[in-house]
Amino acid sequence: MTDDALNHEETWDTDDEHTDPDELFDDDDWDDEADDGELDLAQRHSLRRVAGLSTELEDVSEVEYRQLRLERVVLVSVWTTGTQQDVDNAMFELKALAETAGSQVLEGLVQRRQKPDPATYVGRGKVDEVREVVQATGADTVICDGELSPAQLRTLEDRIGVKVVDRTALILDIFAQHAKSVEGKAQVELAQLNYLKQRLRGWGGNLSRQVGGRASGGAGIGGRGPGETKIETDRRRINHRISVLRGKLREMEGTRAIKRADRQRHRVPSVAIVGYTNAGKSSLLNRLTHAGVLVEDALFATLDPTTRRTTTADGRVYTLTDTVGFVRHLPTDLVEAFRSTLEETVDADLLVHVVDGSDADPLGQIDAVRTVLAEIGASDRPEQLVINKIDQADPDVLAVVMRRYPEAIAVSARTGEGIETLRETIERRLPVPQTEITALVPWDRGDLVDRVHREADVFSLEHEPGGTLITARVHPDLAAQLNPYAQANRQPQ
């Protein structure tokens, strides 16, 4: 590309068919929130180039560039509500998603409309402008910041002449690249097939009929007629594969449920670390438990949940689970496919909600995560908000977040600042046993003493000739096992 193409000053493309050049508006108009009324005609029929969205490849030789084989993409978005800052944040997030998937971003185009065009997403007159940008930049893919219907996808590809991908397909592709475990791969494939099933299309010979037999034309008796199209065959095979994957996931879900039931039976409290993708959840888990989980500065680096056991300062055992990150407008198919994995979040005793304090819109991250939590039925779980990456955060932005959420804890998983405060807060908010009991446990019941150490809040412990004298606050089921050894004549210390 030329230097001029990479220098993204904000310019305005106008459609001569609809817009008079004298009616162009200033950039200040974009600061106003779109209301329900009629938008300015020039705004509705203009594409705005977003500055700073080009992926610069520095210090990469021509040979190395050919080896990278990056897709060259143009980003397209329709802005319906919010401010200019909101749409710019959304576009930079789309850029990060595109780069994570392995592409080079050449341009970012935004059109302001009350709602996406039902046929072409950006409006019929603007598709030609997008095609011109694609031809000028040499792009081979267009990525739209929204979920396109099959008709929109087909129309855009036919008119622009290159591959068109929507936000859902982009996120699914990233998940497919990062899935490592058998369960993770099955979940991603299930989501991809559910997405693909509604978007099958035929090209030329792919629409030929399936027939058989030795008669003239290969049809045979009973085989003449419309038959089954290639698309119908593909859809049938996809449905069969979906059934197989759901069966496999049910089996894996059973194994996960057994482990979860075992923890619940032994009254082991569970803490789930949730939050926006790349907010630092895995780094926080490593800080709290020395888990050694993969940490990477990339979106959706963690797809498979990791659970680690740790202990409180008084010796009680609890678990910490690192979960898959969320994002704005997370595809419904993906949420459904990962439902068994997300059950770790639904059943947790405490949610540690991690927010990227260095992000341009941390408040938007919080809202997006809580929206997904509501979708999976975890909105009623106790939550501890944690603002991470404070060593990189803008102090003014951090002050706004802390003023909005004064109960939040500011930490840096990289430097360790605030980690001890977070650890103490987690331990304080864990569920505690309610039944106080004093029992003289015989020497041959060391298993009960071990459970008391792991599950109970111990007040005192003394070794006597008859066994171990324990005064503690325990769960009802453990209290039932200690009752035969209870010392009714002794008072709790």
C-alpha positions as CSV (number, residue, x, y, z in Angstrom):
1,M,0.0,0.0,0.0
2,T,1.1,3.6,-0.4
3,D,1.8,5.9,2.5
4,D,-1.3,7.8,1.6
5,A,-3.5,4.8,1.9
6,L,-2.1,4.1,5.4
7,N,-2.5,7.6,6.5
8,H,-6.0,7.6,7.8
9,E,-7.2,11.1,8.2
10,E,-10.9,11.3,8.7
11,T,-12.5,11.8,5.3
12,W,-16.1,11.6,4.1
13,D,-17.4,9.7,1.1
14,T,-20.6,11.0,-0.3
15,D,-23.2,9.4,-2.6
16,D,-23.9,11.9,-5.4
17,E,-27.3,10.3,-5.9
18,H,-28.5,11.2,-2.4
19,T,-26.2,13.9,-1.0
20,D,-25.4,17.5,-1.9
21,P,-21.8,18.4,-1.1
22,D,-23.0,21.6,0.6
23,E,-25.0,19.5,3.1
24,L,-21.9,17.7,4.6
25,F,-21.7,18.1,8.3
26,D,-18.8,18.6,10.8
27,D,-17.2,15.9,12.9
28,D,-18.8,17.5,15.9
29,D,-22.1,16.1,14.8
30,W,-20.9,12.6,15.6
31,D,-20.6,13.5,19.2
32,D,-24.4,13.6,19.6
33,E,-26.2,10.4,20.5
34,A,-28.4,9.0,17.8
35,D,-32.0,9.4,18.8
36,D,-35.2,7.9,17.7
37,G,-36.0,10.8,15.4
38,E,-35.1,11.2,11.8
39,L,-31.3,11.3,11.3
40,D,-29.7,13.9,9.1
41,L,-29.8,12.8,5.5
42,A,-26.1,13.4,5.0
43,Q,-25.3,11.3,8.1
44,R,-27.4,8.4,7.0
45,H,-25.9,8.3,3.6
46,S,-22.2,8.7,4.5
47,L,-19.4,6.3,5.2
48,R,-16.8,7.5,7.7
49,R,-13.3,6.2,7.7
50,V,-12.0,5.4,11.2
51,A,-8.5,6.6,11.8
52,G,-5.8,4.3,13.1
53,L,-7.3,1.0,12.1
54,S,-4.5,-0.1,9.7
55,T,-2.4,-3.0,10.8
56,E,1.2,-1.8,10.4
57,L,3.8,-4.6,9.8
58,E,7.1,-3.1,10.9
59,D,10.5,-4.7,10.4
60,V,9.0,-7.6,8.4
61,S,10.9,-8.6,5.2
62,E,9.1,-9.4,2.0
63,V,9.9,-13.1,2.4
64,E,8.6,-13.1,6.0
65,Y,5.5,-11.3,4.8
66,R,4.8,-14.0,2.2
67,Q,5.2,-16.6,4.9
68,L,2.7,-14.9,7.2
69,R,0.0,-15.0,4.4
70,L,-2.2,-12.6,6.3
71,E,-5.7,-12.0,5.0
72,R,-6.1,-8.4,3.9
73,V,-9.4,-7.2,5.3
74,V,-11.7,-4.1,5.3
75,L,-13.9,-3.5,8.3
76,V,-17.4,-2.3,7.9
77,S,-19.8,-1.2,10.6
78,V,-23.2,0.4,10.9
79,W,-23.6,2.8,13.8
80,T,-27.1,3.0,15.2
81,T,-26.8,4.3,18.8
82,G,-24.2,5.9,21.1
83,T,-21.5,8.4,20.6
84,Q,-18.5,8.6,18.2
85,Q,-16.3,7.3,21.0
86,D,-18.6,4.3,21.4
87,V,-18.4,3.4,17.7
88,D,-14.6,3.9,17.6
89,N,-14.2,1.6,20.6
90,A,-16.3,-1.0,18.9
91,M,-14.3,-0.7,15.7
92,F,-10.9,-1.0,17.5
93,E,-12.3,-4.1,19.2
94,L,-13.3,-5.5,15.8
95,K,-9.8,-4.7,14.6
96,A,-8.3,-6.7,17.5
97,L,-10.6,-9.6,16.7
98,A,-9.5,-9.6,13.1
99,E,-5.8,-9.4,13.9
100,T,-6.3,-12.3,16.4
101,A,-7.8,-14.4,13.6
102,G,-4.7,-13.7,11.5
103,S,-5.5,-10.8,9.2
104,Q,-4.1,-7.4,8.2
105,V,-6.6,-4.6,8.6
106,L,-6.4,-2.1,5.7
107,E,-9.5,0.1,6.2
108,G,-12.3,0.7,8.6
109,L,-15.6,2.2,7.4
110,V,-18.6,3.3,9.4
111,Q,-22.0,4.3,8.3
112,R,-24.6,6.0,10.5
113,R,-28.1,4.6,10.1
114,Q,-31.2,4.1,12.3
115,K,-30.9,0.3,11.6
116,P,-28.9,-1.9,9.3
117,D,-30.3,-2.3,5.8
118,P,-32.2,-5.7,5.7
119,A,-30.8,-6.5,2.3
120,T,-27.2,-5.2,2.2
121,Y,-26.4,-4.2,5.8
122,V,-24.8,-0.8,4.9
123,G,-27.4,0.3,2.4
124,R,-27.7,-0.3,-1.3
125,G,-25.9,2.8,-2.4
126,K,-23.0,2.2,-0.1
127,V,-22.1,-1.3,-1.3
128,D,-20.6,0.2,-4.4
129,E,-18.4,2.5,-2.3
130,V,-17.3,-0.5,-0.2
131,R,-16.4,-2.4,-3.4
132,E,-14.3,0.6,-4.6
133,V,-12.4,0.6,-1.3
134,V,-11.8,-3.1,-1.5
135,Q,-10.5,-2.8,-5.1
136,A,-8.3,0.2,-4.2
137,T,-6.7,-1.5,-1.2
138,G,-6.5,-5.0,-2.7
139,A,-8.4,-6.5,0.2
140,D,-9.6,-10.1,-0.2
141,T,-12.1,-10.1,2.8
142,V,-14.8,-7.8,4.2
143,I,-15.6,-8.1,7.9
144,C,-18.9,-6.7,9.1
145,D,-19.4,-5.7,12.7
146,G,-22.7,-7.5,13.2
147,E,-24.5,-10.8,12.5
148,L,-25.5,-10.9,8.9
149,S,-28.5,-12.9,7.7
150,P,-28.0,-15.4,4.9
151,A,-29.6,-13.0,2.4
152,Q,-27.3,-10.1,3.4
153,L,-24.2,-12.3,3.2
154,R,-25.1,-13.6,-0.2
155,T,-25.9,-10.2,-1.6
156,L,-22.8,-8.5,-0.3
157,E,-20.5,-11.3,-1.6
158,D,-22.2,-11.1,-5.1
159,R,-21.9,-7.3,-5.3
160,I,-18.5,-6.7,-3.7
161,G,-16.9,-9.7,-5.3
162,V,-14.8,-10.9,-2.3
163,K,-15.4,-13.0,0.8
164,V,-17.7,-11.4,3.4
165,V,-17.5,-12.4,7.1
166,D,-19.7,-11.3,9.9
167,R,-18.7,-10.8,13.6
168,T,-20.1,-14.2,14.6
169,A,-18.1,-16.1,12.0
170,L,-15.0,-14.1,13.0
171,I,-15.3,-15.1,16.7
172,L,-16.0,-18.7,15.8
173,D,-12.9,-18.8,13.7
174,I,-10.8,-17.5,16.7
175,F,-12.3,-20.1,19.0
176,A,-11.5,-22.8,16.4
177,Q,-7.9,-21.7,16.3
178,H,-7.5,-21.7,20.1
179,A,-9.5,-24.8,21.1
180,K,-7.1,-27.4,22.5
181,S,-9.0,-30.0,24.5
182,V,-11.4,-32.5,23.1
183,E,-14.4,-30.8,24.8
184,G,-13.3,-27.4,23.6
185,K,-13.0,-28.5,20.0
186,A,-16.4,-30.3,20.1
187,Q,-18.0,-27.2,21.5
188,V,-16.6,-24.9,18.9
189,E,-17.5,-27.3,16.1
190,L,-21.1,-27.5,17.4
191,A,-21.4,-23.7,17.3
192,Q,-19.8,-23.5,13.8
193,L,-22.2,-26.1,12.4
194,N,-25.3,-24.4,13.9
195,Y,-24.1,-21.2,12.3
196,L,-23.3,-22.8,9.0
197,K,-26.5,-24.8,8.7
198,Q,-28.5,-21.6,8.0
199,R,-26.0,-20.2,5.6
200,L,-25.5,-23.0,3.0
201,R,-25.5,-21.8,-0.6
202,G,-24.9,-23.6,-3.9
203,W,-22.6,-22.8,-6.8
204,G,-23.2,-24.3,-10.3
205,G,-22.8,-28.1,-10.2
206,N,-23.3,-28.2,-6.5
207,L,-27.0,-27.9,-7.1
208,S,-27.2,-31.0,-9.2
209,R,-29.6,-33.7,-8.1
210,Q,-28.5,-36.9,-6.4
211,V,-29.8,-39.9,-8.3
212,G,-28.8,-43.6,-8.7
213,G,-29.4,-46.8,-10.7
214,R,-28.4,-48.2,-14.0
215,A,-31.2,-46.8,-16.1
216,S,-30.9,-44.2,-18.7
217,G,-29.6,-41.0,-17.2
218,G,-28.5,-42.8,-14.1
219,A,-31.9,-42.2,-12.4
220,G,-33.5,-45.7,-12.3
221,I,-37.0,-46.6,-11.3
222,G,-38.2,-44.4,-8.5
223,G,-35.2,-42.1,-8.9
224,R,-36.6,-39.7,-11.5
225,G,-37.9,-36.4,-10.2
226,P,-36.5,-33.5,-8.2
227,G,-34.5,-35.8,-5.9
228,E,-32.3,-34.3,-3.2
229,T,-30.2,-31.2,-3.8
230,K,-26.6,-30.9,-2.7
231,I,-27.6,-28.3,-0.1
232,E,-30.2,-30.6,1.4
233,T,-27.5,-33.4,1.6
234,D,-25.1,-31.0,3.3
235,R,-27.8,-29.9,5.8
236,R,-28.7,-33.5,6.6
237,R,-25.1,-34.4,7.2
238,I,-24.7,-31.3,9.4
239,N,-27.7,-32.2,11.4
240,H,-26.3,-35.7,11.9
241,R,-22.9,-34.3,13.0
242,I,-24.7,-31.9,15.4
243,S,-26.5,-34.9,17.0
244,V,-23.2,-36.8,17.4
245,L,-21.4,-33.8,19.0
246,R,-24.3,-33.1,21.4
247,G,-24.0,-36.8,22.5
248,K,-20.3,-36.5,23.1
249,L,-20.7,-33.2,25.0
250,R,-23.4,-34.8,27.2
251,E,-21.0,-37.6,28.1
252,M,-18.3,-35.0,29.0
253,E,-20.8,-33.0,30.9
254,G,-21.6,-36.1,33.0
255,T,-17.9,-36.4,34.0
256,R,-17.8,-32.7,34.9
257,A,-21.0,-33.0,36.9
258,I,-19.5,-35.9,38.9
259,K,-16.4,-33.9,39.8
260,R,-18.6,-30.9,40.7
261,A,-20.9,-33.1,42.9
262,D,-17.9,-34.4,44.7
263,R,-16.7,-30.9,45.6
264,Q,-20.2,-30.0,46.7
265,R,-20.5,-33.2,48.8
266,H,-17.3,-32.3,50.6
267,R,-18.4,-28.7,51.0
268,V,-15.5,-27.2,49.0
269,P,-16.4,-23.6,48.2
270,S,-15.8,-22.6,44.6
271,V,-14.8,-19.3,43.1
272,A,-15.1,-18.6,39.3
273,I,-13.0,-15.9,37.6
274,V,-15.1,-14.3,34.9
275,G,-14.6,-11.2,32.8
276,Y,-14.0,-9.8,29.4
277,T,-11.6,-11.5,27.0
278,N,-8.0,-10.5,27.6
279,A,-8.8,-8.8,30.9
280,G,-6.1,-10.8,32.7
281,K,-8.1,-13.7,34.3
282,S,-5.4,-16.3,33.7
283,S,-2.7,-14.0,35.0
284,L,-4.8,-13.5,38.1
285,L,-5.3,-17.2,38.6
286,N,-1.6,-17.7,38.4
287,R,-1.0,-15.0,41.0
288,L,-3.5,-16.5,43.4
289,T,-2.6,-20.2,43.0
290,H,0.7,-20.4,41.1
291,A,-1.3,-22.5,38.5
292,G,1.1,-22.0,35.6
293,V,-1.8,-21.4,33.2
294,L,-1.0,-20.1,29.7
295,V,-1.0,-16.3,29.7
296,E,-1.0,-14.6,26.3
297,D,-1.9,-11.1,25.2
298,A,-4.5,-12.2,22.8
299,L,-8.3,-12.4,22.7
300,F,-9.8,-15.7,23.7
301,A,-6.5,-17.3,24.6
302,T,-8.3,-19.4,27.3
303,L,-11.2,-21.6,26.1
304,D,-10.8,-24.6,28.4
305,P,-11.7,-23.9,32.1
306,T,-8.8,-24.5,34.6
307,T,-9.6,-25.3,38.2
308,R,-7.0,-25.1,41.0
309,R,-7.3,-25.9,44.7
310,T,-6.0,-23.4,47.2
311,T,-6.4,-22.7,50.9
312,T,-7.4,-19.8,53.0
313,A,-5.2,-18.3,55.8
314,D,-7.0,-20.5,58.4
315,G,-6.5,-23.7,56.3
316,R,-9.9,-24.1,54.6
317,V,-9.8,-25.4,51.0
318,Y,-11.6,-23.8,48.1
319,T,-11.3,-23.9,44.3
320,L,-10.6,-21.1,41.7
321,T,-11.7,-21.7,38.2
322,D,-10.5,-19.7,35.2
323,T,-13.3,-19.5,32.6
324,V,-13.6,-18.5,28.9
325,G,-13.7,-14.7,28.4
326,F,-16.8,-12.8,27.2
327,V,-17.1,-10.1,24.5
328,R,-19.8,-7.7,23.4
329,H,-22.5,-9.5,21.3
330,L,-21.2,-13.0,22.1
331,P,-22.8,-15.3,19.5
332,T,-25.9,-17.1,20.9
333,D,-24.7,-20.4,19.3
334,L,-21.4,-20.1,21.1
335,V,-23.0,-19.5,24.5
336,E,-25.3,-22.5,23.9
337,A,-22.4,-24.7,22.9
338,F,-20.3,-23.7,25.9
339,R,-23.2,-24.0,28.3
340,S,-21.7,-27.1,30.1
341,T,-18.4,-25.3,30.6
342,L,-20.2,-22.1,31.8
343,E,-22.0,-24.2,34.5
344,E,-18.9,-23.8,36.6
345,T,-19.8,-20.1,36.7
346,V,-23.5,-20.7,37.5
347,D,-22.7,-23.0,40.4
348,A,-19.9,-20.9,41.9
349,D,-20.2,-19.5,45.4
350,L,-18.4,-16.3,44.4
351,L,-17.7,-14.7,41.0
352,V,-14.5,-12.7,40.7
353,H,-15.4,-10.3,37.9
354,V,-12.1,-9.1,36.3
355,V,-12.2,-5.8,34.3
356,D,-9.3,-4.5,32.1
357,G,-8.6,-1.1,33.7
358,S,-6.4,-0.1,30.7
359,D,-9.2,-0.6,28.2
360,A,-10.8,2.5,26.6
361,D,-14.3,1.5,27.9
362,P,-14.1,-0.6,31.1
363,L,-17.6,0.3,32.0
364,G,-18.8,-1.1,28.7
365,Q,-16.9,-4.3,29.5
366,I,-18.7,-4.6,32.8
367,D,-22.1,-4.2,31.2
368,A,-21.2,-6.8,28.4
369,V,-20.1,-9.4,30.9
370,R,-23.1,-9.0,33.1
371,T,-25.3,-9.3,30.0
372,V,-23.8,-12.7,29.3
373,L,-24.0,-13.8,33.0
374,A,-27.7,-13.0,32.8
375,E,-28.1,-15.2,29.7
376,I,-26.5,-18.2,31.4
377,G,-28.5,-17.7,34.7
378,A,-25.6,-16.5,36.8
379,S,-26.7,-13.0,37.5
380,D,-27.8,-13.8,41.0
381,R,-24.3,-15.1,42.1
382,P,-22.3,-13.0,44.6
383,E,-19.8,-10.9,42.7
384,Q,-16.6,-9.2,43.5
385,L,-15.5,-6.7,41.0
386,V,-11.7,-6.5,40.3
387,I,-10.1,-3.8,38.2
388,N,-6.9,-5.3,36.7
389,K,-4.0,-3.8,34.9
390,I,-3.9,-0.6,37.0
391,D,-0.2,-0.3,36.2
392,Q,-1.2,0.5,32.6
393,A,-4.6,2.2,33.2
394,D,-5.3,5.9,32.7
395,P,-5.7,7.4,36.2
396,D,-8.7,9.5,35.1
397,V,-10.5,6.4,33.6
398,L,-9.6,4.4,36.7
399,A,-11.1,7.1,39.0
400,V,-14.3,7.1,37.0
401,V,-14.7,3.3,37.4
402,M,-13.8,3.3,41.1
403,R,-16.3,6.1,41.7
404,R,-19.0,4.2,39.9
405,Y,-18.1,0.9,41.7
406,P,-16.6,1.8,45.1
407,E,-16.6,-1.8,46.2
408,A,-14.2,-2.8,43.4
409,I,-10.6,-3.8,44.2
410,A,-7.8,-2.4,42.1
411,V,-5.0,-4.8,41.3
412,S,-2.2,-5.5,38.9
413,A,-1.7,-9.2,38.2
414,R,1.6,-8.4,36.5
415,T,3.2,-6.4,39.4
416,G,1.3,-8.0,42.3
417,E,-0.2,-4.8,43.6
418,G,-3.5,-5.3,45.4
419,I,-3.3,-9.1,45.2
420,E,-3.2,-9.6,49.0
421,T,-6.2,-7.4,49.5
422,L,-8.1,-9.4,46.8
423,R,-7.1,-12.7,48.5
424,E,-8.3,-11.5,51.9
425,T,-11.6,-10.3,50.3
426,I,-12.2,-13.6,48.6
427,E,-11.5,-15.6,51.8
428,R,-13.9,-13.3,53.7
429,R,-16.7,-13.7,51.2
430,L,-16.5,-17.5,51.0
431,P,-19.5,-19.3,52.6
432,V,-18.7,-20.2,56.2
433,P,-20.0,-23.2,58.2
434,Q,-22.9,-22.4,60.6
435,T,-23.0,-25.1,63.2
436,E,-20.7,-24.8,66.3
437,I,-19.7,-28.1,67.9
438,T,-17.1,-29.4,70.4
439,A,-16.2,-33.1,69.8
440,L,-13.6,-35.5,71.1
441,V,-12.7,-37.4,67.9
442,P,-11.0,-40.8,68.5
443,W,-7.5,-41.4,67.2
444,D,-8.8,-43.9,64.7
445,R,-11.0,-41.3,63.0
446,G,-8.3,-39.2,61.5
447,D,-10.5,-38.8,58.4
448,L,-12.9,-36.7,60.4
449,V,-10.1,-34.5,61.7
450,D,-8.8,-34.1,58.2
451,R,-12.3,-33.0,57.0
452,V,-12.5,-30.5,59.9
453,H,-9.2,-29.0,58.8
454,R,-10.3,-28.6,55.2
455,E,-13.9,-27.6,55.6
456,A,-14.5,-26.1,59.0
457,D,-13.7,-22.9,60.8
458,V,-11.6,-24.2,63.7
459,F,-11.6,-22.4,67.0
460,S,-9.4,-24.7,69.0
461,L,-7.7,-28.1,68.7
462,E,-6.2,-30.1,71.6
463,H,-4.7,-33.6,71.7
464,E,-6.0,-35.6,74.7
465,P,-5.5,-39.2,75.8
466,G,-8.9,-40.2,74.3
467,G,-8.4,-38.4,70.9
468,T,-8.4,-35.0,69.4
469,L,-10.6,-32.4,71.1
470,I,-12.0,-30.0,68.4
471,T,-14.1,-26.9,68.8
472,A,-15.2,-25.6,65.4
473,R,-18.0,-24.3,63.3
474,V,-18.9,-26.9,60.7
475,H,-21.4,-27.6,58.0
476,P,-24.6,-29.6,59.0
477,D,-23.5,-32.8,57.3
478,L,-20.1,-32.8,59.0
479,A,-21.8,-31.9,62.3
480,A,-24.0,-35.1,61.9
481,Q,-20.8,-37.2,61.6
482,L,-19.2,-35.5,64.7
483,N,-22.3,-35.7,66.8
484,P,-21.5,-39.2,68.2
485,Y,-18.3,-37.7,69.7
486,A,-19.8,-34.4,70.8
487,Q,-18.9,-33.1,74.3
488,A,-22.2,-31.8,75.6
489,N,-20.7,-30.7,78.9
490,R,-18.0,-28.6,77.2
491,Q,-18.6,-25.0,76.0
492,P,-17.1,-23.6,72.8
493,Q,-13.8,-21.8,73.6
